[in-house]
Amino acid sequence: MNASISPSPTPPAASDSSFAPLRQKLFAVLWVATVIGNTGSFVRDVASSWIMTDLSPSPTAVALVQAAASAPAFLLAIPAGVLSDILDRRKFLICIQLLLASVSIALMTLSALGMQTVFSLVAFTFLGGIGAALMGPTWQAIVPELVGKKDLKSAVALNSLGINISRAVGPALGGMVLAGLGASVAYGVDVISYVFVVAALLWWPRPKSGQDDLTERFAGAFRAGLRYARASHELHVVLLRAFLFFALASSVWALLPLVARQLLGGGAGFYGILLGAVGVGAIGGAFLLPKLRAQFSSDGLLLLSACVTAAVMAFLSTGPAQWAAAVALLLLGTAWITALTTLNGVAQAILPNWVRGRALAVYLTVFNGAMTFGSLAWGFTAKAIGVPYTLLAGAAGLLVMGLVAHRIKLPQGEADLVPSNHWPEPLTEAEVDHDRGPVMIQITYHVEHAQQAAFLKALARLSAERRRDGAYAWGVVQDAAAHNTLVEWFQVESWAEHLRQHQRVTHHDADVQADVLQYHSGSEPPVVKHYLAINHPAQGRI
């Protein structure tokens, strides 16, 4: 199910309330099915990574498997986020499970017949990555449908725990099956896991989602998501910190099969044990995180994760004893889950609900892009200078990056992003077609000359909100005949998109708007006007 190492949501606290969602039958059934499906995927991934070391000893070829798994998520995360909002999620997930099962059946058949090649392994890994990329945002999006609002955070935390249980069990199981029964049986285990997932989804009596006149279509929703990502400075900071960390840390994941075989002298079973140690460390880290959060800020946690990961990479480069390497990977798992949950948690905290799936898809794009290009780069580097020196280079880069990037502070994520619904309905002479556009909105302010500098500074903060919520152009002009009259204008692509802006404005945005309005000196509120593009019958749109 989970074709690559993906960011996990906030980990659970060690309390009974953390497991409350499991008392709800629907969530419990799908959660268990997800754990089984992810376990099967990790079994498949172990088989694919190890088979590649048999087919080709080249570090580039081994790293190519990791790149093929994560590249589709880099390419398709944003379209997947849009699709999760406009399609029936249950049917969409079932189709994806059938696609992934078909991939594993093909890999099982090729392995059983002895026809597996480097090309076929990479190609089917890439196809499996496509399925995982399409599935990721949708699994996150269905959680609010399975539990009540009071249990939502606990449900998200349990999903994180489930992924790490699979990460602990799957690789170890995959290593044992691979060593004892062969690759075709390992792929068969993955095929069986999809039976449980599809059965659970078929059992789920999900009601059909209703649509209204303002329901977004694919193209418009895609553009709106990109506009938000382009205009959100806070999201830019999270994306930058994530890219720097994962691009450098990807070296240990890309080269771990070669570390197990060449530096540590282990077999397939030992490789599975190493991956299982990462999963066990991640589970321990999930329960340790509440105590760490009480001692460190988000920036401190990310710096700590970078230091621990760098130390483990440097230690592995020395070719330690196998038991010592397994202990080191316990620490790697703890550091990895700390970094994942910290960055993902900050991203969740700064996003309003209307764009959460698409913006998180942008985050996944950056994450998987860093893993993909990082894996390829580290694979070529290892071919040139060897695995030990490559791990040392990655460790040094990660440590330096952690110290430098620590100065770029992550956003606090404390703003109230609940819709405020404080904008009045726009006044129109007649009903306006929703697809008519573009639309220009003008707001006229009267501001005394002495206060205009402060007004423009506050208005600049408001402009960011306009752009995030749908405006593709924004500006402010001054009346040449009355210098105290300033007009803010912005444009959106359609009337429907402007009506969506009314629904998207948050309480935090309302506070920013109130800061702007304090400089307005008129006795009446600022005048708001809406202008619609005209389609001239002879000349076309003006």
N, C-alpha and C positions, 0 to 999 in steps of 0.2 A: 504493500500500500504506500509506504513512504519511501520513495525511490532515492532520496538523498537526505543528507543531514540538514534538517530545516529548523528555523528559529522556533523556539518553544515559548509559549506565553508564561505569565508569571507563575512561579512554582507554588505549591501548596504550603500552608502553614501546618505545623504538626498539632492539629486539634481535631476534635470530633466533627466540628462544623465543616471542615474541609471535605469530609466524605458524605455530607448530607445529600448531594445530588444522586448518589448511588442508591438512595432509598426510593428514587423515582424509577419505575420499571423501564420506561422508554429510554432514559439516559443510560441506565445501567446496561441494557442490552446492546445499544450501539457502542458504548464505551468498551465493553468486553470484546465485541466484534472488531473494533478498531485496534485494540491491543493484539489480537490474534493476527489481523491483517498486517500490521506493522512488523510483527515478529517474523512472519513469512517473508516480508520484503527484505529484512536484514539477513535472513538465511540466503536469499537469492543474491544479495549484494556481496556477501562473503564468497559465495561460489564464483561469481563473475570476476571479482578482484583476484582471487587465487588462480583461477584458470588462466588469466592473462599472464601471470608469471610463468606458467607452463608454456604458453604459446609464444611468448617473447620475453626475454630477460631485460629488454630495454626499459629504462626508467620512463622514457617518453610514452611508450605504449601503456605501461601500468597507470601513469597519471591520466592517460586519455580516457580510461574507464570512468574515473571520477569526474572528468570534464564532461563526458557524454551524459552522465547522470544529471549534472547540475546545469548544463547549458540550456535545456528547454525551459527550466524555471526562469532563467535570465531572459529568454526570448518571449515567453508566453505568460508570465505572471500577471501583467496588466490586463491583457485580453481575458485571462481566466477570471480575474476579479470582476470584470464587467459581466461575463457570462453567468457568474454565480448570482448576480442580481436580476438577470432578465429571463433565466430559464427555470423550469421546475427542478429544484435542487436534488430531490430524491431520484428522479429519473436520470438526471445528469450524472449523479454519482454512480448509479447502477451501470450506465454505459461505460464509464471510465473503468470500473472494476472489471468489466468484461474485456475491455481492451488490454488491461494489465495482465489478466489471466491468459489471454492469447499470447502475449509476449513471453510469459514464462513457459507456456506449452511449447512454443517454438524453440526456446533455449533448451528445454528438457529433451526434445526430440533430436536436435542437433548434437547434443552431448552424448545421448544414448547411441547414436549412429557413428560417433567419432568424426563428425563433419564440422565441428566448431572451428572457426578461424578468427583471426584478429578482427577482420572486417565485420563478420556476422555478430561477434560479441559486442563490438562498439555500436553497431547499427541498432541491435535490439535493446541495448542499454539506453541509447538515445530515445528510442520509441517508448520505453518504459518511463524515461524522464519526462516525456510529453504528457503521459497520463498523470504522473505525480504533479506536474506543474498545473494542469487543469483542475486537479482535485483539491490542492492545498487551500486556496481561498474559500472554497465551498464548504469544506469540513469546518473551518473556523466560523463561517457565516451561519451554520445551522444550530450552533450551540444555544443561542437565545430562544430557539423554537423548542428545545428539549427540556428546559428548566425555567422556573420562575425568576423574576428579576433579582430576588434576594439571594438566590443560589448561583447567579451567573459567574461571579468571580471564582467561586469554589469549583464550578464545572470547568472553567478554563484552566484552573490549576490542575485538576485531575487529568485533563487531556495532556498536560505537560508531563505529569507523573506516568501516564500510560505510555507515552513515547519513550521515556527513559527505561521503563520496565522492558519494553520491547528491545531497546538498545542493549540492555543487559543480558536478556535471554537469547535474542535472535542470533547475534554473532557467535556466542558459545555453542548454541544448538547447530548453527550452520557449520561451524568448524568440525564438530563431532560427526555430523551426517556426511560432510564432504570427505573426511578422512576415512570413515568406516564404510560408507555406501556409495560414494561417488557423486559427481556433479549433477547427473540426471535426477537422482533421488532428491537432492537438495532443491532443485527447481520444482520437483513435484510437490514438495512440502509447501512451497509458495503458492502453487496452484490450488491446493486444498484450502489454504487460508482464505482465498477469495470466495469460496463457497459459503463460509460463515458470514462474511461481510455482505455479500449479495442477499443472503437469506434474511439478515437483520434489516436491510434496507427495504426488501419486499414486505416484511412484516410491519414496518413503520406506517401507520395509517395517517400520513401527512395530508392535511387539507390543501386544496389548490389555493395558490396565492392570488388575491384579487389585484386588478389593475385599474388605475384611474387615468384621467386625461393628462396628468402630469408625469405618468410613469415614463422613465427614460428609456430610449432605444440605444442600441449598441454604440453607434457612431457618436451620438451626442454624449452618452455617458463616458465613453472613452476620452473624448476631448475635455469634458469637465474634470475628469480625474487628473489628466495631464496639466490642465490649467492650475488646479489646486496645488499639485506637487511643484510646479514651477514658481508659484507665488509664495509658498510657505517657507519662510526663513528657518523656523524651528525644525521643520522636517529636513531641510538641507543639512543642518548640523548633525542630526541623527544619521542621515545617509552617509555623510563624510566619515564620521567616527566608525560606522559599521564597515564601510569599504576598507578603510585603513587596517582595521583589526583583522578582518577575515581574509583579505588578500595575503597578508603575511602569515597568519596562522594556518592557512590552507596547506602549507608545505608538509606539515605533519600528517595530514589526512591523505594527501596525494602519494606520499612515499611510505606510508605505514606498512603495506605489504612487503616492500623491499627491506624495510627495517627488520620486520619479523623474520624474513628468510635469509637475508645476506648478513646483516649486522648481528642478529641474535641467534641465528642457526636454528630457527624453529620451523615447524611444518604447518599444515592447514589448521590443525587443532589448536596449536599455540596462537596462530593469528586470530582465531575466533575468541580465545581467552583474552587476548589484548583488547579487542573491541568490546568484549563483555565487561572488562575492567573499566573501560570508559563509561559504559552505561551504569555500572554500579556506582562509580564516582559521581555521576550526574544525579542519580537518585539521592545519594547522601548530600550532595550540594543543594538539592531542592529543599531538603529539610533544614539545612544549615543556613540557608539564605536569610530567613527572618532575623537571625542573630547578627549576621553580617550587615544587614541593612540598618540595624540599630547602631552600628559602629561606623559605617562608611556611607558617604553619599553615592549617587549613581556614578559620578566621575571617579570616585575612589574605588568602587567595585570594578569598574572597567580597567583601571590601572593595575589593580591587584590581579585580575584575570590575565592581563598581558604579561605581567612579571612571572606568574606561575607557569603559564604556557611556554614562555621563552625558556625558563629553567628546565622544564621537562624535555623540550626539544634539544637543548644543549646536552642534557644527560643521556638521551638516547643516542646522540652522535658518538658517544664513547664506546658503544657496544657493551652495555652492562650485562650482568647475569639476567637470565630470563625472569626470575622471581622479582628482581629489582625493577625491571622494565614494567612488569605488571603493576607493581605498587606505584610507579611513576604515572602510569596511565589512569590510575584512580584519581590522582591529583589533577591530571589533564581533564578528566570528565567533570570534576567539580569546577575547575576554572572555566571550562567551555559552557556549562549550563549557566554559570554566573554571568558571563558576557552575553549569552543569548537572551536570557530573561531580562537583564538590565536594559539592553537596547530595545528589545521588543516591548517591554513595559513602558519605557519612555515614549516610544512611537504610539502605543495605544492611548497614552494619557493626553497627547497633544492633538488627537484627531477627533473631529465631530462625527457623529454616527452616519451622516448621509454619505460621507466619502471614505469611511473607515476601510472598507474592503479594497477599494481601488488604491488608496494611499499605502495600505499595508502591502498591496501587490507591488507597488513601486519599491518598497523596502525589500521585499523578497527578490525583486529584480536585481537590486544592488547587491544583496547578500549572495545570490547565486552567481552573479557576474563576477564578484570578487573570488568566489570559490572556483569558478570555471577558469578564468584567466590566470588566477594564482596557481591553480593546479598545473596548467600547461607550462607556465613560466618556470615553476619549480622543477617540473619534469625535465625540461630542456637544460636547466641549470645543473641538475644531478647528473645528466648524461655528460656534461662538460667537465665538472669538477668532482663528481662522486657524491654519494648520499650523505656521508658524515659532514662534509664541508657545506653542503646545501642546508642541512639542518642547522648548523652553526650560523650560517648567513641569515636564515629565517629568524632564528632566535635573536640575533643581534638587531635585525631590523625591527622586530616586534617590540623589543625593549625600548629602543630609541623612539619608535612611533608612539608607544604608550606614554612616555615622558613628555614628548612634544605635544601630542594631541590632548593631553590632560589640561592644557591651557585653553582649549576650545570647549567651553563648558556646555554640557547637555542641558536642554530646557527643563524647567521644573515640572511642567505639566499640571499646574494647579488651577488653570483657568476654567470657568464654568462654561462648558460647551453644550449645555442643554438649549434647544431652540427657544428663543424668547418670544417669537410671534408678535413683536411690538411694531412692526411696520404696518401701516394701514393699507387696505386694499387700494390699488391704483384707480384713479378716476378716469373713466372712459365714456365717450359719447355713445358708443355702441359696442357690442361684443366684438372682441378681437380674436381672430383665428390664432390658435396656439403656434402654428408654424410660421407666422408672419414675422419678418425680421430683415435685417437687424433692428434693434431697438436702442435709442439713445435716451438716457435719463439725465436730467439736469436739475441740480439743487442750487438755489440762489441764496447766498448768505450776505448779510450786511455786517462788516467787521471794521471797527475803527483802525486807522492806520497804525497806531502804536501797538496794536495787538495782532497785526497780521502775521508777523514772523512766528509767534507762538501758535497762531491758528493753523498756519501752513504745516508746522511741525506735527501738530495733532492730526491734521488732515492726511498727512503722509501715512500715519499708522492706519487710518480708516481706509486708505486706498488699497492696502494689503488685503484687508477683509473683502473689499469689492472684487478684487482679482481672484482671490481664493474661491469665492462663492459663485463665480461665473462670468465676470467682466473680462473681455479680451483687450480692452483699451480703456484708459483712464487719464484724466487731466484736470487742470484747474485754470481758469482764465479770469481776467480782470476787465471790468467795464471801462472803456476808454473815456466815457463821459461822466462816470461816477466811480472814483477809485476805491470807494468803500464797499462797492458791490463786487463780490467774487462768486463765480459760478463753477461748481464742481460738475463734471460730466463723466459718464462712463457708458460703454456700449456692451450689449450682450447679443448673442446670435439670434435669439427668437423671443417672442412674447412668453412662451412657455418657460424658457430658461429664466426670464426675469421673475415670473411667478414662483419658480423654484427658489430663487434668491430670497424671496419673502419667507419661505419655509426654512431656509438654511441659517438665517441670522441667529447667533447665539447670545446668551446673556453677557458673555465677555465682549462680543461685538457691540452690544447695546451700551456697555460702559465706555468703550472707545468712542462711540458716536456721541455720548453725553459729554465727553471731554471736548469734542468739536463744537457742540452746540452752546457751550458756555461762552464762546467768543461772539456768538451771533447777537447783534444789538437791536435788531428789529423788534417791534411790539408784537408781531405775528411770527409764527414759526417759519422757517425757511420754505420757500415755494418749490414744490417738486413738480416737474413736468416730464411727460413721456412722449417721445417722438418716434413715429414708425416710418420705415423706409417705404417709398412709393414705387410701385411698378408701373412705369409709363407704357401705354400700349404700343408706342412707336419706337421708343428709345430703350426700353427695358428698365431695369432698376436704376434709380437715380442715386 
